[in-house]
Amino acid sequence: MTRYGIVVDVSRCIGCYACFIACKDEHCGNDFPPISVSQPETGHYWMRIIENERGKYPKVKANCIAVPCQQCDNPPCVCYAENNAVYKRPDGIVIIDPEKSKGQKNIMEACPYRLIYWNEEKNIPQKCTFCAHLLDQGWKQPRCVEACPVEALVFGDLDDPQSEASKLLASGKVEVLHSEYGLKERVQYIGLPKKFVAGTVVFGYTEECGENAVVTLSGNGEERTVKADNFGDWEFDGLGEDKEYIVKVSYPGYQTKNYEVRTKVDVFLGDIVLSRS
């Protein structure tokens, strides 16, 4: 049986908002009963783009995270709705019935992701439908996925081992935005921003960039080693939240330096000046 889902590769996203615009183009001013009715031109973000900035000058990293309805296998909106106003199709897409849901504002409040929006004019809750009306006509993917110029959105049948989405799930690199919700979301992510530790090595005697200095990070059952690049820069990304690590910076003929860091926030150690032994 078909089970639709999307894998979002955050590392590919360039923040062009093509997915957001395509969603507006498809749904603003257009009714697709019984799946959906027109989305308001403002105030609704059926494809929300979260702009994530981390770190501090001069080491700042930015990502854009595309967040449509997560099409949960355990959708709380279904439980909150009366008269079967929200239901899950056999293909896994969660639909809010635009007739039965009238006046049921509590449906909007049920979503912990805050991805259900209230249409004041029509007095109904609304959200992303994965463009179910197009899929029912034979389309292979929703408009947002079709519009993405860098293939950051991969749509497919999660039960088909040959689909690209299914292959990405099998890679073991995917995760959901909020596993603590326990909703079994069918939108999953690759490359979600994690904490990083970074710095720049400088040779104190010559004031030259510390190219090839060896930097080791250890703690929490892991150890990683990198070499500083030709600018003396180095970085460890993908670190756990609020974890303690030891960073050791060394180079032959120079005194080794050690730092204790904690990833409550992203850590930039700045210039690390190594002195002659």
C-alpha positions as CSV (number, residue, x, y, z in Angstrom):
1,M,0.0,0.0,0.0
2,T,1.2,3.5,-0.8
3,R,2.5,5.5,2.2
4,Y,3.5,9.0,1.1
5,G,6.3,11.0,2.8
6,I,8.9,13.7,2.3
7,V,12.6,13.8,3.1
8,V,14.0,17.3,3.5
9,D,17.8,17.7,2.9
10,V,18.5,20.9,4.9
11,S,22.1,21.0,3.6
12,R,20.8,21.4,0.1
13,C,18.2,24.1,0.8
14,I,19.3,27.6,-0.5
15,G,16.4,29.5,1.0
16,C,14.9,30.6,-2.3
17,Y,11.3,30.1,-1.1
18,A,10.3,28.5,-4.4
19,C,8.4,25.8,-2.4
20,F,6.5,28.4,-0.4
21,I,5.6,30.4,-3.6
22,A,4.5,27.2,-5.4
23,C,2.1,26.4,-2.5
24,K,0.6,29.8,-2.6
25,D,0.2,29.6,-6.4
26,E,-1.6,26.3,-6.1
27,H,-3.9,27.0,-3.2
28,C,-4.6,30.8,-3.1
29,G,-7.9,31.4,-4.9
30,N,-8.5,27.8,-5.8
31,D,-10.9,25.3,-4.2
32,F,-10.3,21.6,-4.3
33,P,-13.3,20.0,-2.5
34,P,-13.6,17.8,-0.6
35,I,-9.8,18.1,0.2
36,S,-9.4,21.8,0.6
37,V,-10.7,25.3,-0.2
38,S,-8.8,28.5,-1.0
39,Q,-5.9,29.4,1.2
40,P,-5.8,33.1,2.3
41,E,-3.1,35.1,0.6
42,T,-1.6,36.2,3.9
43,G,-1.3,34.7,7.4
44,H,-1.0,31.0,6.3
45,Y,2.3,29.1,5.9
46,W,1.3,25.7,4.6
47,M,5.0,25.4,3.7
48,R,6.8,27.2,6.5
49,I,10.5,28.2,6.1
50,I,12.4,28.4,9.4
51,E,15.5,30.6,9.0
52,N,18.1,29.2,11.4
53,E,21.2,31.3,12.3
54,R,23.8,30.0,14.8
55,G,27.2,31.0,16.1
56,K,28.5,34.5,16.4
57,Y,30.7,36.8,14.4
58,P,33.0,36.0,12.8
59,K,31.8,32.4,12.8
60,V,28.2,32.3,11.8
61,K,26.3,29.5,10.0
62,A,22.8,29.7,8.5
63,N,20.3,27.2,7.3
64,C,16.7,27.2,6.0
65,I,14.4,24.4,7.2
66,A,11.3,23.7,5.1
67,V,8.4,22.6,7.4
68,P,5.1,21.5,5.8
69,C,2.4,19.5,7.7
70,Q,4.3,16.5,9.1
71,Q,1.5,14.1,8.1
72,C,1.9,12.2,11.4
73,D,0.9,8.6,11.8
74,N,-0.3,9.6,15.3
75,P,-1.9,12.9,14.5
76,P,-3.3,14.7,17.5
77,C,-5.5,16.8,15.2
78,V,-7.6,13.7,14.4
79,C,-8.2,13.1,18.1
80,Y,-9.3,16.7,18.8
81,A,-11.7,16.9,15.9
82,E,-15.4,16.2,16.1
83,N,-17.6,14.4,13.5
84,N,-14.5,13.0,11.7
85,A,-13.6,16.5,10.6
86,V,-10.0,15.4,10.4
87,Y,-9.1,12.0,8.9
88,K,-6.2,10.0,7.7
89,R,-6.3,8.7,4.1
90,P,-5.1,5.2,3.3
91,D,-2.0,6.8,1.8
92,G,-1.2,8.5,5.1
93,I,-2.2,12.0,4.1
94,V,-4.1,13.8,6.9
95,I,-7.0,15.9,5.6
96,I,-9.1,18.5,7.3
97,D,-12.6,18.4,5.8
98,P,-13.5,22.0,4.9
99,E,-17.2,21.4,5.6
100,K,-17.2,19.3,8.7
101,S,-14.4,21.4,10.4
102,K,-16.3,24.7,10.4
103,G,-16.1,26.4,13.7
104,Q,-13.6,23.9,15.2
105,K,-10.8,26.1,16.2
106,N,-9.6,23.5,18.7
107,I,-8.3,21.5,15.7
108,M,-5.7,24.3,15.1
109,E,-4.6,24.2,18.7
110,A,-4.0,20.5,18.6
111,C,-0.9,20.6,16.5
112,P,2.3,20.9,18.5
113,Y,4.2,22.0,15.4
114,R,1.7,24.9,15.0
115,L,1.2,24.0,11.3
116,I,-2.6,24.3,11.3
117,Y,-3.9,27.8,10.5
118,W,-7.3,29.5,11.0
119,N,-9.2,30.9,8.1
120,E,-11.2,33.7,9.7
121,E,-13.3,34.4,6.6
122,K,-14.4,30.7,6.1
123,N,-14.3,29.9,9.8
124,I,-12.2,26.7,9.3
125,P,-8.8,25.3,10.2
126,Q,-6.5,24.6,7.2
127,K,-3.1,23.1,6.5
128,C,-0.8,21.5,3.9
129,T,-2.5,18.5,2.1
130,F,0.6,17.2,0.2
131,C,-1.4,18.5,-2.8
132,A,-3.6,15.4,-2.5
133,H,-5.9,16.6,-5.2
134,L,-3.0,16.5,-7.7
135,L,-1.8,13.1,-6.5
136,D,-5.3,11.8,-7.1
137,Q,-5.0,13.0,-10.7
138,G,-1.8,11.1,-11.2
139,W,0.8,13.7,-10.3
140,K,4.0,12.2,-8.9
141,Q,4.7,14.9,-6.4
142,P,3.3,18.0,-4.7
143,R,3.9,21.4,-6.1
144,C,6.4,22.4,-3.5
145,V,8.6,19.4,-4.3
146,E,8.3,20.0,-8.1
147,A,9.3,23.7,-7.6
148,C,12.5,23.0,-5.6
149,P,15.5,23.9,-7.9
150,V,18.1,22.0,-5.8
151,E,16.1,18.8,-5.0
152,A,16.1,19.5,-1.3
153,L,12.6,18.0,-1.0
154,V,12.3,14.3,-1.9
155,F,8.8,12.9,-2.1
156,G,7.7,9.3,-2.6
157,D,6.2,6.2,-1.3
158,L,7.9,5.2,1.9
159,D,6.8,1.6,1.5
160,D,8.4,1.3,-2.0
161,P,12.1,0.4,-1.5
162,Q,12.9,1.7,-4.9
163,S,11.6,5.2,-4.3
164,E,14.2,7.9,-3.6
165,A,12.5,8.9,-0.3
166,S,12.5,5.3,0.9
167,K,16.2,4.9,0.0
168,L,17.0,8.0,2.0
169,L,15.1,6.6,5.0
170,A,17.1,3.4,4.7
171,S,20.4,5.3,4.9
172,G,19.9,5.9,8.6
173,K,20.7,9.6,8.2
174,V,17.2,10.9,8.7
175,E,15.5,12.2,11.8
176,V,12.3,14.1,12.7
177,L,12.1,17.6,13.9
178,H,10.7,16.7,17.3
179,S,11.1,13.1,18.3
180,E,9.9,14.0,21.8
181,Y,6.4,14.5,20.4
182,G,6.1,10.8,19.5
183,L,3.9,11.5,16.5
184,K,5.7,9.2,13.9
185,E,6.0,12.0,11.4
186,R,6.2,11.2,7.7
187,V,8.3,14.3,7.0
188,Q,11.9,13.6,8.0
189,Y,15.1,15.5,7.7
190,I,18.7,15.2,6.8
191,G,21.3,17.6,8.0
192,L,19.3,19.4,10.7
193,P,21.5,22.0,12.4
194,K,23.5,20.8,15.4
195,K,25.9,22.5,17.7
196,F,29.5,23.2,16.5
197,V,32.8,24.0,18.0
198,A,35.3,26.0,15.9
199,G,38.4,28.2,16.1
200,T,41.4,29.5,14.3
201,V,45.0,28.5,14.9
202,V,47.8,31.1,14.7
203,F,51.6,30.4,15.1
204,G,52.7,33.0,17.7
205,Y,56.3,33.2,16.7
206,T,55.6,34.0,13.0
207,E,52.0,35.1,13.3
208,E,51.2,32.9,10.4
209,C,48.1,30.8,9.9
210,G,48.3,27.5,11.8
211,E,47.9,25.3,8.7
212,N,47.9,21.6,9.5
213,A,47.7,22.1,13.2
214,V,46.0,19.0,14.7
215,V,42.8,19.6,16.6
216,T,41.2,16.8,18.6
217,L,37.8,16.9,20.2
218,S,36.9,14.2,22.8
219,G,34.1,13.5,25.2
220,N,30.7,11.9,25.4
221,G,32.0,8.6,24.1
222,E,33.4,10.1,20.9
223,E,36.7,11.4,19.6
224,R,37.3,13.4,16.4
225,T,40.4,14.8,14.8
226,V,40.8,17.4,12.1
227,K,43.7,19.5,10.7
228,A,43.4,23.2,10.4
229,D,43.1,24.5,6.8
230,N,45.4,27.0,5.1
231,F,43.7,29.8,7.0
232,G,44.2,28.0,10.3
233,D,40.5,27.4,10.6
234,W,39.0,24.2,11.9
235,E,35.5,23.0,12.9
236,F,33.6,20.2,14.5
237,D,29.9,20.2,13.5
238,G,27.0,17.9,14.4
239,L,27.6,17.9,18.1
240,G,25.1,17.1,20.8
241,E,23.1,19.7,22.7
242,D,24.6,20.9,26.1
243,K,27.5,18.4,26.1
244,E,31.0,18.8,27.6
245,Y,34.1,18.3,25.4
246,I,37.9,18.7,25.6
247,V,39.5,20.4,22.6
248,K,43.3,19.8,22.2
249,V,45.3,21.9,19.7
250,S,48.8,20.8,18.8
251,Y,51.6,21.2,16.3
252,P,55.2,19.9,16.3
253,G,57.5,22.4,18.0
254,Y,54.7,24.4,19.7
255,Q,53.1,24.1,23.1
256,T,49.8,22.2,23.1
257,K,46.7,24.0,24.2
258,N,43.6,22.4,25.8
259,Y,40.1,23.9,26.2
260,E,37.0,22.7,28.0
261,V,33.9,23.6,26.1
262,R,30.2,23.0,26.6
263,T,27.7,23.1,23.8
264,K,24.8,25.0,25.4
265,V,25.4,27.3,22.4
266,D,27.7,27.0,19.4
267,V,31.3,27.6,20.5
268,F,33.8,29.7,18.6
269,L,37.2,29.8,20.4
270,G,38.6,32.6,18.3
271,D,42.3,32.9,17.6
272,I,44.3,30.1,19.3
273,V,47.9,31.4,19.5
274,L,50.4,28.6,19.8
275,S,53.8,29.4,21.4
276,R,57.1,27.9,20.6
277,S,58.0,24.9,22.9
